[in-house]
Amino acid sequence: MKVVTLTINPALDKSAKIDEMTPFDKLECYDITYHPGGGGVNISRVLHRLAVESHCLFPYGGKTESIW
């Protein structure tokens, strides 16, 4: 089975670890990781883990201006 996913609004997901969460204190984060995200991207990533072939489509364009 081949699947094509469509991602209109991709994202860059960022996560980190902390040792303790206390109210009103600044969190000291470490082990920061970045992962591609957004609806179609997340689905394609899960399908890849399940050994299902998929293609993630992200239509994009450059600067939009009036040509007239």
C-alpha positions in Angstrom: 0.0 0.0 0.0 1.3 3.5 -0.9 0.1 6.5 1.0 0.5 10.2 0.2 0.0 12.7 3.1 -0.5 16.4 2.7 1.0 18.9 5.1 -0.3 22.4 4.7 1.2 23.9 7.8 4.5 22.0 8.8 6.1 22.6 12.2 9.4 22.0 14.0 8.6 20.3 17.3 11.0 21.0 20.1 11.2 18.9 23.3 13.5 18.9 26.4 14.0 17.1 29.7 13.9 18.7 33.1 14.8 17.2 36.5 12.0 18.9 38.5 9.0 21.1 37.9 8.3 23.6 40.6 5.8 26.5 40.5 7.2 30.0 39.7 10.7 28.8 39.2 12.6 29.0 35.9 13.0 25.5 34.4 16.5 24.2 33.6 16.1 22.2 30.4 18.6 19.8 28.8 18.7 17.2 26.1 16.8 19.3 23.7 15.6 17.5 20.5 13.9 18.8 17.3 11.6 16.8 15.2 9.6 17.6 12.0 5.9 17.9 12.7 2.6 18.9 11.3 -0.4 16.7 10.4 0.9 14.9 7.3 4.5 14.8 8.5 3.4 13.1 11.8 1.3 10.6 9.9 4.1 9.8 7.5 6.5 9.3 10.5 4.2 6.8 12.1 3.6 5.0 8.9 7.3 4.7 8.4 7.6 3.0 11.8 4.9 0.6 10.8 6.8 -0.2 7.6 4.2 1.4 5.3 5.5 3.3 2.3 4.3 6.9 2.3 5.2 10.2 0.6 4.8 13.5 2.4 3.7 16.3 0.2 4.3 19.9 1.2 3.2 22.4 -1.4 4.9 25.7 -1.0 5.6 28.8 -3.0 7.7 31.9 -2.9 6.8 35.4 -2.2 3.3 36.3 -3.5 3.0 39.5 -5.4 0.7 41.0 -7.9 2.0 40.4 -11.4 -0.2 43.2 -12.9 
